[in-house]
Amino acid sequence: MPGRPERFFWLHAKQANEMTASAIDGVNRHLISSWTDSPVECVSCVTAPGSSDRLWLFRLGTGVQKIASRFNALLKGHLEALPAAVGRPGLRVKRQVNLPTPLVRDRLGPWPKTDIGLHVVNDVYNAMLVTFTYHEGRYYNSPHLQLVGIEKMAASVRTAWGDLACPCHSSTSCCGSGCYDCFQLGCPACDGTGWRDFSRWAKCGYAIDYRSGFPLANP
């Protein structure tokens, strides 16, 4: 199917308090007010008292790679200037690119870990439902994943995926389980992302719970 006509970019701030988060909101609004190449909105997704990891979603209304890449370059410069702009030179901010965001359910485990969430890479599959299984930690002698472990992992992922994937994939003749080519762009429930609760989550303001240390969607 054609790629979704939008891209999601996530700005992550490490342990920012409410005052700093408010200041970041203001600088983010100034950034998007200067952008004219496509529609864009910015939402603060984490509301928490005191210091907490924070996330902002830039929802960019384009599927054109050149435009998305230009916005990505603009966001890179924005991130470099942001700590000084909000009066927090030591503030740790980055674009979230190495973890599905948000996670749409608790992580599967105990080992290896599997995250199920929305794809964050700036490509045609951006913001689509994806699973990411990995060995967590840095060890010289990591555990061996044998066939029985692979079978158990696959079974647990299939069950979890079935609970999360939008049923709009059942109207296609693709793989039958739900993949990038299965989900429907015009689906009112998933909006083409493949996550059955996406539209409900969006209507609730893209709320994210970071208390576990991971960005868990709160629809």
VOBA-1610 file (N, C-alpha, C; in pm, whole numbers, padded with zeros to 5 digits, always signed):
BEGIN
Met+00084-00118+00000Met+00000+00000+00000Met+00089+00124+00000Pro+00035+00242-00035Pro+00117+00363-00028Pro+00150+00397+00115Gly+00260+00469+00134Gly+00299+00507+00269Gly+00199+00603+00330Arg+00192+00606+00462Arg+00102+00699+00529Arg+00144+00843+00498Pro+00048+00933+00480Pro+00080+01071+00438Pro+00121+01160+00553Glu+00198+01108+00645Glu+00248+01187+00756Glu+00367+01118+00820Arg+00440+01193+00902Arg+00554+01139+00977Arg+00544+01186+01121Phe+00587+01100+01213Phe+00594+01135+01354Phe+00741+01152+01393Phe+00771+01264+01457Phe+00904+01288+01513Phe+00886+01309+01663Trp+00971+01242+01741Trp+00959+01246+01886Trp+01078+01316+01947Leu+01052+01418+02030Leu+01156+01486+02106Leu+01152+01435+02250His+01267+01387+02298His+01276+01330+02432His+01366+01417+02518Ala+01318+01452+02637Ala+01398+01526+02735Ala+01413+01439+02858Lys+01535+01427+02906Lys+01564+01343+03021Lys+01543+01422+03151Gln+01453+01372+03236Gln+01433+01427+03370Gln+01418+01580+03369Ala+01310+01625+03308Ala+01277+01768+03306Ala+01160+01794+03401Asn+01167+01902+03477Asn+01056+01936+03566Asn+00949+02013+03489Glu+00841+02049+03558Glu+00727+02112+03491Glu+00762+02249+03434Met+00845+02324+03504Met+00884+02456+03454Met+00965+02444+03326Thr+01059+02349+03325Thr+01140+02328+03205Thr+01053+02276+03090Ala+00960+02186+03122Ala+00871+02133+03018Ala+00787+02244+02956Ser+00741+02337+03039Ser+00662+02450+02988Ser+00747+02538+02896Ala+00872+02558+02935Ala+00962+02639+02853Ala+00989+02571+02719Ile+01006+02439+02722Ile+01027+02364+02598Ile+00904+02375+02509Asp+00785+02370+02568Asp+00662+02388+02491Asp+00666+02518+02411Gly+00705+02625+02478Gly+00709+02754+02412Gly+00807+02758+02296Val+00926+02701+02315Val+01026+02699+02208Val+00979+02611+02093Asn+00913+02500+02126Asn+00860+02412+02021Asn+00753+02484+01938Arg+00666+02559+02005Arg+00562+02632+01932Arg+00624+02735+01838His+00731+02797+01883His+00799+02894+01797His+00858+02823+01674Leu+00912+02703+01694Leu+00968+02628+01582Leu+00863+02599+01477Ile+00749+02544+01518Ile+00649+02504+01418Ile+00582+02624+01354Ser+00584+02739+01422Ser+00526+02859+01360Ser+00608+02907+01242Ser+00735+02867+01238Ser+00822+02908+01128Ser+00824+02808+01013Trp+00755+02694+01030Trp+00756+02588+00929Trp+00637+02605+00835Thr+00664+02615+00704Thr+00556+02641+00608Thr+00546+02535+00499Asp+00632+02432+00502Asp+00635+02335+00393Asp+00521+02234+00400Ser+00459+02216+00517Ser+00351+02119+00533Ser+00283+02146+00666Pro+00163+02092+00687Pro+00101+02106+00820Pro+00185+02035+00925Val+00186+02089+01047Val+00259+02026+01156Val+00194+02069+01287Glu+00186+01977+01381Glu+00142+02009+01516Glu+00242+01950+01614Cys+00250+02011+01731Cys+00339+01963+01836Cys+00259+01947+01963Val+00270+01829+02026Val+00192+01798+02145Val+00287+01752+02256Ser+00267+01807+02375Ser+00337+01758+02493Ser+00262+01636+02545Cys+00328+01522+02551Cys+00259+01396+02575Cys+00268+01345+02719Val+00357+01401+02799Val+00377+01353+02936Val+00338+01463+03033Thr+00242+01435+03120Thr+00208+01527+03229Thr+00239+01455+03360Ala+00336+01504+03431Ala+00378+01440+03555Ala+00434+01546+03649Pro+00406+01535+03778Pro+00462+01632+03873Pro+00611+01608+03893Gly+00683+01714+03923Gly+00825+01699+03950Gly+00904+01665+03826Ser+01020+01606+03845Ser+01108+01569+03734Ser+01066+01436+03674Ser+01064+01431+03544Ser+01026+01310+03472Ser+01082+01317+03332Asp+01106+01201+03271Asp+01134+01201+03128Asp+01010+01255+03056Arg+01032+01333+02952Arg+00923+01398+02880Arg+00934+01368+02731Leu+00819+01369+02665Leu+00814+01347+02521Leu+00722+01449+02455Trp+00765+01497+02340Trp+00682+01581+02255Trp+00670+01514+02118Leu+00550+01513+02066Leu+00524+01457+01934Leu+00508+01569+01833Phe+00591+01566+01728Phe+00572+01652+01613Phe+00505+01565+01506Arg+00379+01595+01478Arg+00303+01519+01378Arg+00303+01600+01249Leu+00386+01554+01156Leu+00412+01628+01032Leu+00323+01575+00920Gly+00246+01664+00859Gly+00149+01622+00759Gly+00206+01609+00621Thr+00296+01514+00602Thr+00350+01487+00469Thr+00401+01344+00462Gly+00393+01286+00344Gly+00456+01158+00318Gly+00572+01172+00221Val+00605+01295+00186Val+00713+01322+00090Val+00846+01319+00165Gln+00934+01231+00123Gln+01059+01211+00196Gln+01144+01336+00202Lys+01151+01413+00094Lys+01235+01533+00093Lys+01186+01634+00196Ile+01055+01650+00207Ile+01000+01745+00305Ile+01026+01694+00446Ala+01004+01564+00468Ala+01028+01505+00600Ala+01175+01518+00638Ser+01265+01500+00543Ser+01408+01512+00572Ser+01446+01656+00606Arg+01382+01752+00539Arg+01409+01893+00572Arg+01362+01924+00714Phe+01247+01872+00750Phe+01199+01896+00887Phe+01292+01828+00987Asn+01339+01709+00955Asn+01432+01638+01044Asn+01559+01720+01065Ala+01609+01782+00960Ala+01728+01867+00971Ala+01698+01990+01058Leu+01580+02048+01040Leu+01540+02162+01122Leu+01531+02122+01269Leu+01475+02004+01294Leu+01460+01955+01430Leu+01596+01928+01494Lys+01691+01882+01415Lys+01826+01858+01467Lys+01887+01987+01520Gly+01877+02094+01443Gly+01929+02222+01489Gly+01852+02274+01611His+01722+02250+01612His+01638+02288+01725His+01684+02220+01853Leu+01716+02093+01845Leu+01760+02018+01962Leu+01895+02067+02013Glu+01982+02104+01922Glu+02113+02154+01963Glu+02101+02286+02039Ala+02005+02368+02000Ala+01991+02500+02062Ala+01897+02499+02182Leu+01819+02393+02199Leu+01713+02392+02299Leu+01761+02410+02444Pro+01864+02338+02490Pro+01905+02355+02631Pro+01935+02500+02667Ala+02008+02569+02582Ala+02039+02709+02609Ala+01913+02795+02600Ala+01824+02762+02507Ala+01704+02842+02486Ala+01611+02839+02607Val+01613+02729+02683Val+01526+02718+02801Val+01603+02742+02931Gly+01730+02785+02920Gly+01809+02815+03038Gly+01856+02694+03115Arg+01869+02579+03045Arg+01917+02457+03110Arg+02031+02399+03026Pro+02151+02456+03034Pro+02261+02411+02948Pro+02291+02262+02959Gly+02266+02201+03074Gly+02295+02059+03091Gly+02181+01966+03056Leu+02070+02021+03006Leu+01953+01940+02974Leu+01985+01840+02863Arg+01946+01715+02884Arg+01970+01610+02784Arg+01845+01594+02699Val+01855+01633+02572Val+01743+01620+02479Val+01793+01550+02353Lys+01702+01477+02290Lys+01738+01405+02169Lys+01611+01373+02091Arg+01628+01333+01968Arg+01517+01278+01892Arg+01510+01129+01920Gln+01393+01080+01956Gln+01377+00938+01991Gln+01379+00855+01863Val+01485+00775+01845Val+01498+00698+01721Val+01533+00551+01745Asn+01558+00511+01870Asn+01606+00374+01894Asn+01509+00289+01974Leu+01386+00335+01993Leu+01287+00261+02069Leu+01150+00288+02009Pro+01071+00184+01976Pro+00935+00211+01929Pro+00864+00306+02026Thr+00799+00407+01972Thr+00737+00511+02056Thr+00602+00552+02000Pro+00498+00547+02080Pro+00499+00492+02215Pro+00494+00340+02212Leu+00528+00276+02325Leu+00496+00135+02339Leu+00346+00127+02362Val+00281+00027+02305Val+00136+00019+02314Val+00088-00088+02411Arg+00184-00152+02478Arg+00154-00245+02587Arg+00282-00265+02668Asp+00270-00327+02784Asp+00389-00358+02862Asp+00484-00445+02782Arg+00612-00436+02811Arg+00713-00511+02738Arg+00698-00661+02766Leu+00724-00740+02663Leu+00718-00886+02677Leu+00854-00936+02721Gly+00855-01036+02803Gly+00981-01092+02854Gly+00956-01229+02912Pro+01041-01277+03004Pro+01148-01198+03067Pro+01271-01179+02981Trp+01302-01273+02892Trp+01418-01258+02802Trp+01396-01347+02681Pro+01429-01301+02564Pro+01466-01164+02529Pro+01345-01071+02540Lys+01370-00943+02545Lys+01262-00846+02556Lys+01202-00818+02418Thr+01072-00798+02415Thr+01004-00755+02293Thr+00921-00632+02323Asp+00944-00528+02247Asp+00864-00406+02255Asp+00769-00403+02137Ile+00646-00366+02160Ile+00548-00346+02053Ile+00502-00202+02060Gly+00522-00131+01952Gly+00487+00011+01951Gly+00488+00065+01810Leu+00498+00195+01797Leu+00496+00259+01666Leu+00639+00287+01619His+00662+00258+01492His+00793+00271+01428His+00837+00418+01427Val+00961+00446+01465Val+01007+00585+01479Val+01099+00632+01367Val+01146+00543+01282Val+01242+00582+01178Val+01171+00669+01074Asn+01241+00767+01023Asn+01186+00859+00923Asn+01187+00793+00785Asp+01089+00703+00764Asp+01074+00637+00635Asp+00925+00614+00609Val+00891+00541+00504Val+00750+00525+00465Val+00671+00444+00567Tyr+00740+00372+00658Tyr+00669+00293+00758Tyr+00658+00366+00893Asn+00697+00492+00896Asn+00693+00570+01018Asn+00554+00566+01081Ala+00552+00548+01215Ala+00429+00549+01296Ala+00340+00429+01269Met+00394+00321+01216Met+00317+00199+01198Met+00354+00098+01307Leu+00259+00009+01339Leu+00279-00089+01445Leu+00395-00183+01411Val+00485-00201+01508Val+00605-00281+01483Val+00644-00355+01611Thr+00707-00470+01596Thr+00765-00540+01711Thr+00916-00532+01701Phe+00980-00526+01817Phe+01125-00511+01823Phe+01174-00601+01935Thr+01242-00710+01899Thr+01290-00808+01997Thr+01442-00799+02006Tyr+01494-00795+02128Tyr+01638-00772+02143Tyr+01689-00826+02276His+01820-00843+02279His+01890-00881+02402His+01922-00754+02478Glu+01868-00741+02598Glu+01886-00620+02677Glu+02007-00636+02768Gly+02100-00543+02759Gly+02218-00548+02844Gly+02344-00570+02764Arg+02457-00551+02828Arg+02588-00568+02763Arg+02666-00673+02840Tyr+02675-00790+02781Tyr+02746-00901+02848Tyr+02841-00967+02748Tyr+02952-01015+02801Tyr+03044-01088+02715Tyr+02989-01226+02682Asn+02919-01287+02779Asn+02862-01419+02757Asn+02710-01410+02770Ser+02646-01364+02665Ser+02501-01348+02669Ser+02434-01484+02660Pro+02311-01497+02713Pro+02240-01625+02705Pro+02220-01667+02560His+02211-01798+02539His+02188-01851+02404His+02039-01869+02382Leu+01989-01817+02271Leu+01848-01833+02237Leu+01833-01959+02153Gln+01783-02066+02214Gln+01767-02193+02144Gln+01629-02200+02081Leu+01605-02307+02005Leu+01481-02320+01929Leu+01358-02312+02019Val+01363-02377+02135Val+01247-02373+02223Val+01219-02231+02269Gly+01325-02153+02290Gly+01307-02014+02328Gly+01247-01931+02216Ile+01290-01957+02092Ile+01235-01887+01977Ile+01086-01918+01962Glu+01051-02046+01982Glu+00911-02085+01968Glu+00824-02018+02075Lys+00872-02014+02199Lys+00796-01949+02306Lys+00782-01799+02279Met+00892-01739+02234Met+00890-01596+02205Met+00791-01564+02094Ala+00796-01644+01987Ala+00707-01621+01873Ala+00560-01636+01915Ala+00531-01734+01999Ala+00394-01756+02044Ala+00344-01638+02127Ser+00429-01587+02216Ser+00385-01476+02301Ser+00368-01348+02220Val+00458-01326+02123Val+00447-01208+02038Val+00321-01217+01951Arg+00293-01334+01896Arg+00175-01351+01811Arg+00047-01322+01891Thr+00041-01370+02015Thr-00077-01346+02098Thr-00093-01197+02128Ala+00017-01132+02168Ala+00011-00990+02199Ala-00023-00908+02075Trp+00039-00942+01963Trp+00013-00870+01837Trp-00134-00883+01799Gly-00191-01001+01815Gly-00330-01021+01782Gly-00425-00936+01865Asp-00386-00906+01989Asp-00468-00822+02076Asp-00458-00675+02040Leu-00351-00636+01970Leu-00324-00495+01942Leu-00350-00453+01799Ala-00334-00546+01706Ala-00346-00514+01564Ala-00491-00482+01528Cys-00507-00386+01442Cys-00641-00344+01400Cys-00703-00451+01309Pro-00830-00483+01329Pro-00894-00585+01244Pro-00913-00542+01099Cys-00877-00418+01065Cys-00893-00376+00925Cys-00807-00458+00832His-00705-00529+00885His-00621-00612+00798His-00697-00733+00744Ser-00809-00769+00809Ser-00882-00889+00767Ser-00951-00871+00633Ser-00959-00746+00584Ser-01024-00721+00455Ser-00927-00728+00339Thr-00802-00764+00366Thr-00703-00773+00259Thr-00666-00918+00233Ser-00595-00941+00126Ser-00548-01075+00092Ser-00399-01086+00112Cys-00346-01012+00211Cys-00203-01013+00237Cys-00167-01131+00324Cys-00086-01110+00428Cys-00034-01220+00508Cys-00138-01277+00604Gly-00244-01200+00632Gly-00349-01249+00721Gly-00327-01216+00867Ser-00207-01175+00905Ser-00178-01144+01044Ser-00178-00994+01071Gly-00155-00918+00969Gly-00141-00774+00985Gly+00004-00734+00971Cys+00037-00662+00866Cys+00175-00616+00843Cys+00167-00480+00775Tyr+00279-00427+00734Tyr+00280-00295+00672Tyr+00186-00288+00551Asp+00172-00398+00477Asp+00090-00396+00356Asp-00055-00435+00379Cys-00090-00469+00503Cys-00225-00516+00532Cys-00320-00406+00576Phe-00272-00313+00655Phe-00362-00218+00719Phe-00412-00112+00622Gln-00531-00059+00650Gln-00599+00032+00559Gln-00576+00177+00598Leu-00533+00258+00502Leu-00500+00398+00531Leu-00620+00476+00585Gly-00738+00447+00535Gly-00856+00522+00577Gly-00930+00464+00695Cys-00870+00370+00765Cys-00939+00306+00876Cys-00965+00407+00989Pro-01090+00421+01035Pro-01118+00519+01142Pro-01061+00479+01277Ala-01030+00353+01298Ala-00976+00309+01427Ala-00825+00325+01435Cys-00753+00282+01331Cys-00606+00283+01337Cys-00542+00390+01250Asp-00620+00453+01161Asp-00566+00558+01073Asp-00447+00510+00993Gly-00448+00381+00960Gly-00340+00325+00879Gly-00218+00282+00956Thr-00214+00305+01088Thr-00097+00268+01167Thr-00094+00120+01201Gly-00211+00055+01201Gly-00219-00085+01239Gly-00251-00108+01385Trp-00242-00004+01468Trp-00275-00017+01610Trp-00423+00013+01630Arg-00497-00082+01681Arg-00642-00071+01686Arg-00692+00045+01773Asp-00611+00091+01867Asp-00653+00200+01956Asp-00589+00333+01921Phe-00529+00343+01803Phe-00455+00465+01771Phe-00545+00589+01774Ser-00658+00584+01706Ser-00744+00703+01697Ser-00797+00743+01834Arg-00828+00645+01917Arg-00874+00675+02052Arg-00764+00743+02133Trp-00642+00693+02119Trp-00527+00752+02187Trp-00503+00895+02139Ala-00513+00917+02007Ala-00491+01051+01952Ala-00596+01149+02006Lys-00721+01105+02014Lys-00827+01192+02064Lys-00806+01227+02211Cys-00734+01142+02284Cys-00705+01169+02425Cys-00578+01252+02444Gly-00525+01305+02334Gly-00410+01395+02345Gly-00275+01328+02343Tyr-00266+01203+02291Tyr-00139+01132+02277Tyr-00070+01112+02412Ala-00149+01084+02515Ala-00094+01073+02650Ala+00003+00956+02664Ile+00115+00980+02731Ile+00219+00879+02753Ile+00255+00875+02901Asp+00263+00754+02954Asp+00302+00731+03093Asp+00448+00686+03094Tyr+00534+00764+03160Tyr+00677+00734+03161Tyr+00724+00681+03297Arg+00629+00645+03387Arg+00669+00604+03521Arg+00753+00478+03523Ser+00736+00390+03424Ser+00814+00265+03418Ser+00953+00287+03362Gly+00980+00407+03311Gly+01105+00433+03243Gly+01097+00412+03094Phe+00979+00366+03047Phe+00956+00345+02904Phe+00828+00418+02863Pro+00821+00466+02739Pro+00708+00549+02696Pro+00584+00466+02662Leu+00500+00442+02760Leu+00383+00357+02742Leu+00261+00443+02710Ala+00195+00415+02598Ala+00075+00490+02559Ala-00034+00469+02662Asn-00111+00575+02685Asn-00217+00570+02785Asn-00349+00613+02719Pro-00410+00521+02641Pro-00530+00561+02565Pro-00655+00564+02651
//
